[in-house]
Amino acid sequence: MEKGKHREAFKLVQEVEKTAMQIGADDILLRALTIKGKLKQKKGDHEEALKIYSLNITNIEEIRSKYPEDKFYQPIFQINFNCIFELGNICNEMGFLLKQKIVLLRIY
């Protein structure tokens, strides 16, 4: 993402998030949080992204317990789970590469 565009996008998502909370638009809020997590992930802030995705899943579970017949939230739920798995893979790869680097440094 272009320099400065990330900050601008994040600011816009925060505005959407705030407005969605004010008007009680859970569907928009959940989508905004997913995008916010993706932006954090794209920037490399994996820990914060994971927190956002986890919070979103908790929120979706609460909504689904109130409205079990509403299938609208299932795709958002799945997207957040996929993002968490993707983060797990990224962290695993980073950890593996870091261990490899340490071994190489010890050899030389």
C-alpha positions in Angstrom: 0.0 0.0 0.0 1.3 3.5 -0.9 2.9 5.4 1.9 0.2 7.5 3.6 -2.6 5.7 2.0 -2.6 3.1 4.8 -3.1 5.8 7.4 -5.9 7.4 5.3 -7.6 4.1 4.9 -7.3 3.3 8.6 -8.8 6.7 9.5 -11.8 6.1 7.2 -12.4 2.6 8.6 -12.4 4.1 12.2 -15.0 6.7 11.1 -17.2 3.9 9.6 -16.7 1.9 12.8 -17.7 4.8 15.0 -20.8 5.6 12.9 -21.9 2.0 12.8 -21.7 1.8 16.6 -23.7 5.0 16.9 -26.5 3.8 14.7 -26.4 0.2 15.9 -25.5 -1.3 12.5 -23.9 -4.5 13.6 -23.4 -5.8 10.0 -21.4 -2.7 9.0 -19.5 -2.7 12.2 -18.4 -6.3 11.7 -17.3 -5.6 8.2 -15.4 -2.5 9.3 -13.6 -4.4 12.0 -12.6 -7.1 9.5 -11.1 -4.4 7.2 -9.4 -2.8 10.2 -7.8 -6.1 11.0 -6.7 -6.6 7.4 -5.1 -3.1 7.4 -3.2 -3.9 10.6 -2.1 -7.2 9.1 -1.0 -5.5 5.9 1.1 -3.1 7.9 2.7 -5.9 9.8 1.0 -5.4 13.1 0.0 -9.1 13.4 -0.7 -9.0 17.1 -3.2 -6.2 16.8 -4.8 -7.8 13.8 -5.2 -11.0 15.7 -6.9 -9.1 18.6 -9.3 -7.4 16.1 -10.2 -10.7 14.4 -10.7 -12.5 17.7 -13.0 -9.7 19.0 -14.9 -9.8 15.8 -15.5 -13.5 16.1 -16.7 -13.0 19.7 -19.1 -10.3 18.6 -20.4 -12.5 15.8 -21.0 -15.4 18.2 -23.0 -13.0 20.4 -25.1 -11.9 17.5 -25.6 -15.4 16.3 -26.8 -16.5 19.7 -29.5 -13.8 19.6 -30.5 -14.5 16.0 -29.6 -18.1 15.2 -31.7 -18.2 12.0 -29.9 -15.2 10.5 -27.3 -16.6 8.1 -26.0 -13.1 7.1 -23.2 -13.2 9.6 -21.8 -16.6 8.6 -19.5 -15.3 5.8 -18.1 -12.5 8.0 -17.5 -15.2 10.7 -15.7 -17.4 8.2 -13.6 -14.5 6.8 -12.3 -13.7 10.3 -11.4 -17.3 11.0 -9.6 -17.4 7.7 -7.7 -14.3 8.6 -6.6 -15.8 11.9 -5.4 -19.0 10.1 -3.5 -16.8 7.6 -1.9 -14.9 10.5 -0.9 -18.2 12.1 0.8 -19.2 8.9 2.6 -15.9 8.6 3.8 -16.1 12.2 4.9 -19.7 11.8 6.9 -18.8 8.6 8.4 -15.8 10.3 9.4 -17.9 13.3 10.8 -20.6 11.1 12.8 -18.1 9.1 14.1 -16.5 12.3 15.3 -19.8 13.6 17.0 -20.5 10.3 18.7 -17.2 10.5 20.0 -17.9 14.0 21.4 -21.3 12.9 23.1 -19.7 10.0 24.7 -17.0 12.1 26.0 -19.7 14.5 27.6 -21.6 11.6 29.4 -18.5 10.3 
